[in-house]
Amino acid sequence: MALKLNLFGKADFPLAASPVEPQGELALHEHDCLELVLVTGGHATHRLELESFPIEKGDVFVVPPGMSHGYGNCRALDLMNVVFDLKRLELPEYQLLRIPGYVALFSLEPRLRVRDGFKSRLKLDNQALAEVLQLIGLLRKETLERKPTFELACTGLLTTVLVHLARSYAAMTTPQSQALMRVASVVEWLNQHFVDPIALEDLARRAHMSRSTLGRCFQECFGMAPMSYLIDLRLKQAEHLLRDTNTLIRDIAPRIGIDNPSYFARIFRKRTGLEPSAYRERHQSSPASLPPRP
């Protein structure tokens, strides 16, 4: 059983950057936050629960919360670890999710790591690695010195690091990374166009994949079919409109791309266990203070 590590208390700033030079053998463990790992020197075996993969200088990978991992066969292994809690940091995640490289690196690659044999990981050359490490060095300095408004500086620097890595991932040319980028492009497009009429054939054509291949990728990444993912996006938006705005309930279905109000009520009830009106009543503490209807 993997050791579970809680890195941040409730009062802690949920972001830290730390070099580990050298990294020795480390048993399987998991974090309650996201870990970004940059291999800055040496070689080792990156261990997961069921598989192991070689890593070396320039490799960059993400370990999501709850994923067990460790290191073995370490030979002068040096790492830079950046750990952060996405839920507690005020990052512009909506904008980040519009970058296909970010979706591929932070969402898809960890889920498909075993299937792809870790060949879809990000690989930086010496210059690109040095550029990212310079940014992380500034980030680390801010977290250690904790000057006034350091939180704002840290989130800005972290966002810059994430965008930099996302662009680097998008520039990769390996077949595995390009396949993930095609799926990521579909996910990014869906995030922006979920209100539009969409058919599975449209998504497969956008991904340059067959419908069955795209469906298999979505199942492996998200545990659901592409059209189920689309419905999930629409219902998440419905929850937002009910919880955080005064949009009339009768106007919500067309606002999220569903023409049939009865169908919307049925699938919303299946998802939440509540009618839309009951959901709003439960989650709106002060409707009068919400933004007015557009």
Residue pairs with C-beta under 8 A, 6 or more apart in sequence:
2 27
2 28
2 29
2 30
2 49
2 68
3 27
3 28
3 29
3 30
4 29
4 30
4 31
4 32
5 29
5 30
5 31
5 32
6 32
7 16
7 31
7 32
7 33
7 83
8 14
8 16
8 32
8 33
8 85
8 88
13 143
13 146
13 150
13 151
13 154
14 33
14 84
14 85
14 88
14 89
15 82
15 83
15 84
15 85
15 89
15 139
15 143
15 154
15 155
15 158
16 82
16 83
16 84
16 143
17 80
17 81
17 82
17 83
17 136
17 139
17 140
17 143
18 80
18 81
18 140
19 40
19 78
19 79
19 80
19 81
20 78
20 79
20 80
20 81
21 40
21 41
21 78
21 79
22 42
22 74
22 76
22 77
22 78
23 44
23 71
23 74
23 77
23 78
23 79
24 71
24 74
24 77
25 70
25 71
25 72
25 74
26 70
26 71
26 72
27 70
28 47
28 49
28 68
28 69
28 70
29 68
29 69
29 70
30 65
30 66
30 67
30 68
30 69
31 63
31 65
31 66
31 83
32 65
32 66
32 85
33 65
33 83
33 84
33 85
33 86
34 62
34 63
34 64
34 65
34 83
34 84
34 85
34 86
34 106
35 62
35 63
35 81
35 82
35 83
36 60
36 62
36 63
36 81
36 82
36 83
36 84
36 161
36 165
37 59
37 60
37 61
37 62
37 63
37 79
37 80
37 81
38 59
38 60
38 79
38 80
38 81
38 82
38 124
38 129
38 132
38 133
38 136
39 55
39 56
39 57
39 58
39 59
39 60
39 77
39 78
39 79
40 57
40 78
40 79
40 80
40 129
40 133
41 57
41 76
41 77
41 78
42 56
42 57
42 74
42 75
42 76
42 77
42 78
43 54
43 55
43 56
43 57
43 73
43 74
43 75
43 76
43 77
44 54
44 55
44 71
44 72
44 73
44 74
44 75
44 77
45 52
45 53
45 54
45 55
45 71
45 72
45 73
46 52
46 53
46 54
46 55
46 61
46 69
46 71
46 118
47 69
47 70
47 71
47 72
48 67
48 68
48 69
48 113
48 114
49 68
50 114
51 113
51 114
51 118
52 72
53 113
53 117
53 118
55 61
55 77
57 78
57 129
58 123
58 124
58 125
58 126
58 129
59 121
59 122
59 123
60 105
60 121
60 122
60 123
60 124
60 132
60 165
60 168
61 109
61 110
61 113
61 118
61 121
61 122
62 105
62 106
62 109
62 110
63 69
63 110
64 110
67 110
71 77
80 133
80 136
82 136
82 139
82 158
82 161
84 158
86 93
89 155
89 158
90 155
91 155
91 158
91 159
91 162
92 159
96 102
96 159
96 162
96 163
96 166
97 103
97 187
97 188
97 191
98 188
98 191
98 192
99 163
99 166
99 167
99 170
99 188
100 166
100 170
100 181
100 184
100 185
100 187
100 188
101 165
101 166
101 167
101 168
101 169
101 170
101 181
101 184
102 162
102 163
102 165
102 166
102 169
102 184
103 184
103 187
103 188
104 120
104 166
104 169
104 170
104 177
104 180
104 181
104 183
104 184
105 122
105 165
105 166
105 169
106 162
106 166
107 184
107 187
107 221
108 180
108 183
108 184
108 187
108 221
109 116
109 120
109 121
109 122
109 180
111 220
111 221
111 222
112 120
112 180
112 217
112 220
112 221
113 120
113 121
115 220
116 176
116 180
119 174
119 176
120 174
120 176
120 177
120 179
120 180
122 165
122 168
122 169
122 172
122 177
123 172
124 132
124 168
128 168
131 164
132 161
132 164
132 165
135 157
135 160
135 161
135 164
136 157
136 161
138 157
139 154
139 157
139 158
139 161
142 150
142 153
142 154
142 157
143 150
143 154
147 153
169 177
169 181
170 181
172 178
172 181
179 217
182 207
182 208
182 209
183 207
183 209
183 214
183 217
183 218
183 221
185 206
185 207
186 203
186 206
186 207
186 214
186 226
187 229
189 206
190 198
190 203
190 229
190 230
190 233
191 233
194 230
194 233
194 234
194 237
194 256
194 257
195 234
195 255
195 256
195 257
196 257
197 257
198 227
198 230
198 257
200 211
200 214
200 215
200 226
200 227
201 211
203 214
203 226
204 210
204 211
204 213
204 214
207 214
209 217
214 226
215 225
215 226
218 224
218 225
218 226
218 229
219 225
222 229
224 232
231 267
234 256
234 257
234 258
235 256
235 267
235 268
235 271
237 255
237 256
238 252
238 253
238 256
238 264
238 268
238 276
239 272
239 279
241 247
241 252
241 255
241 256
242 249
242 252
242 276
242 279
242 280
242 283
242 284
243 279
243 280
243 283
243 284
244 290
244 291
245 290
245 291
245 293
246 287
246 290
246 291
246 292
246 293
247 255
247 293
247 294
248 293
249 276
249 277
249 280
250 261
251 293
252 264
252 276
253 259
253 260
253 261
253 263
253 264
256 264
258 264
264 276
265 275
265 276
268 274
268 275
268 276
268 279
269 275
272 279
274 282
280 287
284 290
